[in-house]
């Protein structure tokens, strides 16, 4: 049963389990074969002959008397290279090289392992167990990372809820005051053993770097905006409020706020985004607002939802012919203009300064004092 000719006629994989075990117990057959190969070297002829010592060197080596060729016993059983499983090897000149290459091939090593484990255990079952353990370990690591990430997000949310700056001027390990975020992370690690272990053992991702803080803020903003968009598309009426402000680098940016009724029938006001503006003209501001509105309310029916727009009293915003309110209403006809409630105090001061003569004179003189003490100011 372990002869090459027999295995070529009746493949090993088609045998019964009992026959397979019998073939494995018998092992490879080492018959007497007579392989000769004549060659010439520098004009001198010689003949190579197969030496039986190769059977002792390579336990997996077998041969066929009828074919007078060499075969690989494990590959003959489980399938492999054609030259070692079907036709046989007869080239003695390169025999050492071929044996060495085949002995280190992936398919041969796999077949040797299969033959070695055959009858002892189910290889597929072992592989499944290893795979299952790997999946369980991976899921545990994912759960751990998600827990750590949730604590970092909680620290960011705390800073946002109380309008605290995340970073300090010096965030090095030796810093006495590294910032609120780092302080919160250290505080959480003091009462949470998992967080403490993470900070001590983490080599790649700790979560305290400023780039991580910025990425967390970006992701949180993205999730929040997706929620706002879903609510805006499901509600019946929407109002917008926009205003200009400057960031820390004194660049002008537009703030867009939505006011609508949420799923709980409550009127809510949600900040949506900042938009950097190249100038404060009506065309630039209206283009920034319309760009966001077109993404949120693209359908024809969505354009009817916008029923109000609110800005300050500047002519750029409330101008009847070329102001922002006119440009928005050309696209959203139901968007009626309402003066921003937050700018009522500014409106009162403006009216007071223009109508009451003493107040008007006071601010005029105050302006002249500014010109005297700051003659080279860019605002002259």
C-alpha positions as CSV (number, residue, x, y, z in Angstrom):
1,X,0.0,0.0,0.0
2,X,2.9,2.4,0.5
3,X,4.4,1.7,-2.9
4,X,4.6,4.6,-5.4
5,X,2.8,2.8,-8.1
6,X,0.0,1.8,-5.7
7,X,-0.4,5.3,-4.5
8,X,-0.5,6.7,-8.0
9,X,-3.3,4.2,-8.9
10,X,-5.3,4.6,-5.7
11,X,-4.7,8.1,-4.2
12,X,-4.2,8.4,-0.5
13,X,-7.0,11.0,0.0
14,X,-9.5,8.5,-1.4
15,X,-8.6,5.7,1.0
16,X,-10.5,4.8,4.2
17,X,-9.2,6.1,7.5
18,X,-7.9,2.7,8.4
19,X,-6.0,2.4,5.1
20,X,-4.5,5.8,5.6
21,X,-3.2,5.0,9.0
22,X,-1.7,1.7,7.6
23,X,0.1,3.7,4.9
24,X,1.4,6.2,7.4
25,X,2.7,3.3,9.6
26,X,4.5,1.7,6.7
27,X,6.2,4.9,5.7
28,X,8.0,5.5,2.4
29,X,9.2,2.5,0.5
30,X,13.0,2.4,-0.5
31,X,13.2,0.0,-3.4
32,X,16.3,-0.7,-5.4
33,X,16.4,1.5,-8.4
34,X,19.1,2.0,-11.1
35,X,19.2,5.6,-12.3
36,X,22.3,6.3,-14.4
37,X,23.2,9.5,-16.2
38,X,26.2,9.8,-18.6
39,X,28.0,13.2,-18.9
40,X,31.3,14.7,-20.0
41,X,33.5,17.2,-18.2
42,X,36.5,18.7,-20.0
43,X,36.4,16.0,-22.6
44,X,36.4,13.2,-20.1
45,X,33.2,11.0,-19.9
46,X,31.8,9.7,-16.7
47,X,28.5,8.1,-15.4
48,X,26.4,9.2,-12.4
49,X,24.5,6.6,-10.4
50,X,21.9,7.0,-7.7
51,X,23.2,6.2,-4.3
52,X,20.9,4.6,-1.7
53,X,22.4,6.9,1.0
54,X,20.0,9.5,-0.2
55,X,17.2,7.5,1.5
56,X,19.0,7.8,4.8
57,X,19.6,11.5,4.4
58,X,16.0,12.4,3.4
59,X,13.4,10.4,5.3
60,X,10.6,11.7,3.0
61,X,12.4,10.3,-0.2
62,X,10.8,7.3,-1.9
63,X,11.1,5.8,-5.4
64,X,9.3,3.8,-8.1
65,X,10.9,0.7,-9.5
66,X,8.7,0.7,-12.6
67,X,9.3,4.4,-13.4
68,X,12.9,4.2,-12.1
69,X,12.4,7.7,-10.6
70,X,12.4,9.5,-7.2
71,X,9.3,10.8,-5.4
72,X,8.4,12.7,-2.2
73,X,6.3,10.5,0.1
74,X,4.3,13.3,2.0
75,X,3.6,15.2,-1.2
76,X,2.6,12.0,-3.0
77,X,0.0,11.5,-0.2
78,X,-1.4,15.1,0.0
79,X,-0.5,16.6,-3.3
80,X,2.3,18.9,-4.4
81,X,4.8,19.6,-7.2
82,X,4.2,17.5,-10.3
83,X,7.8,16.4,-10.6
84,X,7.8,14.9,-7.1
85,X,4.2,13.5,-7.2
86,X,3.4,12.4,-10.8
87,X,6.4,12.2,-13.1
88,X,9.2,11.6,-10.7
89,X,12.8,13.0,-10.6
90,X,15.6,11.4,-12.6
91,X,18.0,14.3,-13.1
92,X,21.1,13.2,-11.0
93,X,23.2,16.2,-12.1
94,X,20.9,18.6,-10.2
95,X,19.5,16.2,-7.7
96,X,21.1,17.7,-4.6
97,X,19.9,21.2,-5.6
98,X,16.4,19.9,-6.3
99,X,16.2,18.0,-3.1
100,X,17.4,21.0,-1.1
101,X,14.9,23.4,-2.8
102,X,12.0,21.0,-2.4
103,X,12.9,20.3,1.3
104,X,12.4,24.0,2.1
105,X,9.3,24.6,0.0
106,X,6.1,25.7,1.7
107,X,4.0,23.0,0.1
108,X,6.4,20.2,1.2
109,X,6.7,21.5,4.8
110,X,2.9,21.7,5.0
111,X,2.5,18.1,3.8
112,X,5.2,16.9,6.2
113,X,3.2,18.6,9.0
114,X,-0.1,17.0,7.9
115,X,1.4,13.6,7.7
116,X,3.0,14.0,11.1
117,X,-0.3,15.1,12.8
118,X,-2.5,12.7,10.8
119,X,-4.2,10.2,13.2
120,X,-3.2,12.2,16.3
121,X,-5.7,15.1,16.0
122,X,-7.9,17.0,13.6
123,X,-5.7,19.7,12.0
124,X,-8.7,21.7,10.8
125,X,-10.1,21.7,14.4
126,X,-6.8,22.9,15.8
127,X,-6.6,25.6,13.2
128,X,-10.1,26.7,14.0
129,X,-9.3,26.8,17.7
130,X,-6.2,28.9,17.1
131,X,-8.2,31.2,14.9
132,X,-11.0,31.5,17.5
133,X,-8.4,32.3,20.2
134,X,-7.0,35.0,17.9
135,X,-10.4,36.5,17.3
136,X,-11.2,36.5,21.0
137,X,-7.8,38.1,21.8
138,X,-8.4,40.7,19.1
139,X,-11.9,41.5,20.3
140,X,-10.6,41.9,23.9
141,X,-7.9,44.4,22.6
142,X,-10.6,46.3,20.6
143,X,-12.8,46.5,23.7
144,X,-9.9,47.8,25.8
145,X,-9.0,50.4,23.2
146,X,-12.6,51.6,22.9
147,X,-12.8,51.9,26.7
148,X,-9.6,54.0,26.8
149,X,-10.9,56.1,23.9
150,X,-14.2,56.7,25.6
151,X,-12.4,58.1,28.7
152,X,-10.3,60.4,26.5
153,X,-13.5,61.6,24.8
154,X,-15.1,62.2,28.2
155,X,-12.2,64.4,29.1
156,X,-12.6,66.4,25.9
157,X,-16.4,66.7,26.5
158,X,-15.7,68.0,30.1
159,X,-13.5,70.8,28.7
160,X,-16.1,71.7,26.2
161,X,-19.0,71.7,28.7
162,X,-17.2,74.2,30.9
163,X,-15.5,76.1,28.1
164,X,-12.0,75.2,29.3
165,X,-8.9,75.3,27.1
166,X,-7.6,71.8,26.5
167,X,-3.9,72.6,26.2
168,X,-1.5,74.5,28.4
169,X,1.7,76.4,27.4
170,X,3.9,73.5,28.5
171,X,2.7,69.9,28.0
172,X,5.9,68.1,28.8
173,X,6.0,65.3,31.3
174,X,7.9,67.6,33.8
175,X,5.4,70.4,33.4
176,X,3.6,71.6,36.6
177,X,0.6,72.9,34.7
178,X,0.4,70.9,31.4
179,X,-3.2,72.0,30.7
180,X,-6.8,70.9,31.7
181,X,-7.0,67.9,29.3
182,X,-3.7,66.4,30.5
183,X,-4.7,67.1,34.1
184,X,-8.1,65.3,33.6
185,X,-6.4,62.3,32.0
186,X,-4.0,62.1,35.0
187,X,-6.9,62.4,37.4
188,X,-8.9,59.6,35.6
189,X,-5.8,57.3,35.7
190,X,-5.7,57.8,39.4
191,X,-9.2,56.3,39.9
192,X,-9.3,53.9,36.9
193,X,-6.8,51.0,36.9
194,X,-7.3,50.3,33.2
195,X,-6.5,53.9,32.3
196,X,-3.5,53.9,34.6
197,X,-2.2,50.6,33.0
198,X,-2.7,52.1,29.5
199,X,-0.7,55.3,30.3
200,X,2.2,53.2,31.8
201,X,2.4,50.6,29.1
202,X,1.4,52.4,25.9
203,X,4.3,52.9,23.5
204,X,2.5,53.9,20.3
205,X,-0.8,55.5,21.3
206,X,-1.3,57.3,24.6
207,X,-3.9,59.7,23.5
208,X,-2.5,62.8,25.2
209,X,-0.7,64.4,22.2
210,X,-2.1,67.6,20.8
211,X,-2.7,65.9,17.4
212,X,-4.9,63.3,19.1
213,X,-6.8,66.0,20.8
214,X,-7.4,67.8,17.5
215,X,-8.5,64.6,15.8
216,X,-10.9,63.8,18.7
217,X,-12.4,67.2,18.3
218,X,-12.8,66.8,14.6
219,X,-14.4,63.4,14.9
220,X,-16.8,64.6,17.6
221,X,-17.7,67.6,15.5
222,X,-18.4,65.3,12.5
223,X,-20.6,63.0,14.5
224,X,-22.5,66.0,16.0
225,X,-23.0,67.6,12.6
226,X,-24.3,64.4,11.1
227,X,-26.9,64.3,14.0
228,X,-27.9,67.9,13.4
229,X,-28.3,67.3,9.6
230,X,-30.6,64.3,10.3
231,X,-32.7,66.4,12.6
232,X,-32.8,69.3,10.2
233,X,-34.0,67.0,7.3
234,X,-36.7,65.5,9.5
235,X,-38.1,68.7,11.0
236,X,-40.7,71.0,9.4
237,X,-39.3,74.4,10.0
238,X,-35.7,75.8,10.2
239,X,-34.2,79.2,11.0
240,X,-30.6,80.3,10.7
241,X,-28.5,82.8,12.5
242,X,-25.2,84.0,11.2
243,X,-22.6,86.5,12.4
244,X,-19.0,87.4,11.8
245,X,-16.2,86.9,14.4
246,X,-12.4,86.6,14.4
247,X,-10.2,83.7,15.6
248,X,-7.0,84.0,17.6
249,X,-5.1,84.8,14.4
250,X,-7.5,87.7,13.7
251,X,-8.9,86.0,10.6
252,X,-12.5,86.7,9.8
253,X,-14.9,83.8,10.0
254,X,-18.6,83.3,9.8
255,X,-20.6,81.5,12.4
256,X,-23.7,79.5,11.4
257,X,-26.3,78.5,13.9
258,X,-29.6,76.6,13.3
259,X,-32.8,76.9,15.2
260,X,-35.5,74.2,14.8
261,X,-37.8,71.8,16.6
262,X,-36.2,68.5,17.5
263,X,-37.8,65.0,17.8
264,X,-38.9,65.8,21.4
265,X,-41.0,68.9,20.2
266,X,-38.5,71.2,21.8
267,X,-37.0,74.3,20.2
268,X,-33.3,73.9,20.0
269,X,-30.4,76.1,18.9
270,X,-27.4,74.3,17.5
271,X,-24.0,75.7,16.4
272,X,-23.1,74.1,13.1
273,X,-19.8,75.4,11.7
274,X,-17.2,78.2,11.2
275,X,-16.5,79.4,7.6
276,X,-13.4,81.4,6.9
277,X,-14.2,84.5,4.8
278,X,-11.8,86.4,2.5
279,X,-13.7,89.6,3.2
280,X,-16.9,90.8,4.9
281,X,-18.9,91.6,1.7
282,X,-22.5,90.5,1.3
283,X,-21.5,88.2,-1.7
284,X,-18.8,86.4,0.4
285,X,-21.0,85.9,3.5
286,X,-24.1,84.8,1.5
287,X,-22.0,82.4,-0.6
288,X,-20.6,80.7,2.6
289,X,-24.1,80.4,4.1
290,X,-25.7,79.0,0.9
291,X,-22.9,76.5,0.5
292,X,-23.8,74.9,3.8
293,X,-27.6,75.2,3.2
294,X,-27.3,73.5,-0.2
295,X,-25.7,70.5,1.4
296,X,-28.3,70.2,4.2
297,X,-31.5,71.1,2.3
298,X,-30.8,70.1,-1.3
299,X,-34.3,69.1,-2.4
300,X,-37.0,71.4,-3.6
301,X,-39.1,70.6,-0.6
302,X,-36.2,71.3,1.7
303,X,-36.0,74.9,0.5
304,X,-39.5,75.6,1.9
305,X,-38.3,74.6,5.4
306,X,-36.2,77.7,5.9
307,X,-38.6,80.3,7.3
308,X,-36.3,82.8,9.1
309,X,-32.9,84.3,8.9
310,X,-31.4,86.4,11.7
311,X,-28.4,88.8,11.5
312,X,-27.2,92.0,13.1
313,X,-28.4,95.4,11.9
314,X,-25.5,96.1,9.6
315,X,-26.4,97.2,6.0
316,X,-24.3,94.3,4.6
317,X,-26.5,91.8,6.3
318,X,-30.0,93.4,6.2
319,X,-29.7,95.5,3.0
320,X,-33.0,95.3,1.1
321,X,-31.3,95.2,-2.4
322,X,-27.9,93.7,-2.0
323,X,-27.6,92.5,1.5
324,X,-27.2,88.9,2.7
325,X,-30.9,88.6,3.6
326,X,-31.9,89.4,0.0
327,X,-29.4,86.9,-1.5
328,X,-30.6,84.2,0.8
329,X,-34.3,84.9,0.2
330,X,-33.8,84.7,-3.6
331,X,-33.0,81.0,-3.1
332,X,-35.2,80.4,0.0
333,X,-38.3,82.5,-0.5
334,X,-39.8,81.8,3.0
335,X,-36.7,82.9,4.8
336,X,-38.0,86.1,6.5
337,X,-35.4,88.5,8.1
338,X,-35.6,89.0,11.9
339,X,-33.1,91.3,13.7
340,X,-30.8,89.2,15.9
341,X,-32.0,89.3,19.6
342,X,-28.4,89.1,20.8
343,X,-27.6,92.4,19.0
344,X,-30.4,94.4,20.6
345,X,-28.0,96.1,23.0
346,X,-25.8,97.1,20.1
347,X,-28.9,98.5,18.3
348,X,-29.9,100.5,21.4
349,X,-26.4,101.9,21.9
350,X,-26.3,102.8,18.2
351,X,-29.6,104.7,18.3
352,X,-28.7,106.4,21.6
353,X,-25.3,107.5,20.2
354,X,-26.9,109.0,17.1
355,X,-30.1,110.6,18.6
356,X,-28.8,112.0,21.9
357,X,-26.6,115.0,21.2
358,X,-24.5,114.8,24.4
359,X,-23.8,111.1,23.9
360,X,-22.9,111.7,20.2
361,X,-20.5,114.5,21.2
362,X,-18.9,112.3,23.9
363,X,-18.1,109.5,21.5
364,X,-16.9,111.9,18.9
365,X,-14.4,113.5,21.3
366,X,-13.4,110.0,22.5
367,X,-12.5,109.1,18.9
368,X,-10.3,112.2,18.6
369,X,-8.4,111.2,21.8
370,X,-7.7,107.8,20.2
371,X,-6.3,109.6,17.1
372,X,-4.0,111.7,19.3
373,X,-2.6,108.9,21.4
374,X,-2.4,106.3,18.6
375,X,-1.5,108.4,15.5
376,X,0.1,105.6,13.6
377,X,-2.6,103.0,14.1
378,X,-3.7,101.1,11.0
379,X,-7.3,102.1,11.8
380,X,-6.7,105.8,11.3
